[in-house]
Amino acid sequence: MVFRARPVSALLAAATFCCMAVAAQAAYPDHVVNMVVPFAAGGPTDNVARSLAEAMRPTLGQTVIVENKGGAGGTIGTTYVARAEADGYTVLLMHVGFSTAPSLYKNPGYDALKSFEPIGLVVDVPMTVIARDNFPPNTIQELAKYVKDNKDSVTLANAGIGAASHLCGTMLSEAFGVQLLTVPYKGTAPAMNDLLGKQVDLMCDQTTNTTQQIAGKKVKAYAVTSLQRVPTLANIPTMNESGYKGFEVGIWHGMWVPKGTPKPVVDKLVQSLQAAVNDPKFQERMGGLGAVVLTKEANPKSLEDKVKQQVPQWAELFKKAGVEKQ
């Protein structure tokens, strides 16, 4: 057997490339970082992203720009990040819909367990059951009776298949024991606009998007979906205390980067995320919108464990509800 030594020039080239790659990772980031939100601007996830981007900037030493790529329940933007270059300059901020897509779409465009490197959990946001301000029912009990008596005419808006409002609406219909007429929109903002304009009756949406509308009495609020009352909405009962025992919908948000992103880059993003969620201004902003900042869970393992737990859980719920894949 003959062994041939590699030419010195080839070895030098390989060593040079390796050193350049290490240096590039060490210098990360040296330009703007894009935070992709797979939903329209002005929605609840967008609200979280813009506050988070600002809170991450000091640690990264670079501007973080929020880029909205909505459509198909968040799968378009999520797939975009999955296929992006694994260099840390394209990150994903997505909510629980990340784990529900495999149960809602025949081909979501990504694998929830294999296409990404997890960075960490960010916030957990309760939902609110709201209606147009002149909707007849005044309590959640009255609402349940009203929708049963008028199930063919009551409209339930959502931000599209796979959106948080769709997931919560599915659980709400299950709890009321009635199939409501759903009206899907291309994002939360247009759905909210039509609710405010009295074009639809009901909506189930995150506190990060509804708190100000409720405070301004522009919508009628019936319940929150957390097990405990939300401090900023203390006069609104929970679904659990209103007779729907165990009813809980928390819309957690996480951050990911494409699979294969170098560990030093991942570590830098984890460090920046952890600094951001511990930033008093970020916590104050999220607290004012009813969100719980997940300081202890802002790490890769917590997010990985959450996804592994959630994917089969939602699959079972959708199967029970008779939801078919698109």
Salt bridges, closest charged atoms under 4 A:
ASP30 OD1 - HIS31 ND1 2.68
ASP46 OD2 - ARG50 NE 2.87
GLU54 OE2 - ARG57 NH2 3.10
GLU67 OE2 - LYS69 NZ 3.39
ASP133 OD1 - LYS198 NZ 3.18
ASP149 OD2 - LYS145 NZ 2.83
ASP201 OD1 - ARG132 NE 2.73
GLU241 OE2 - ARG229 NH2 2.76
ASP267 OD2 - LYS263 NZ 2.91
GLU304 OE2 - LYS308 NZ 3.62
ASP305 OD2 - LYS301 NZ 2.66
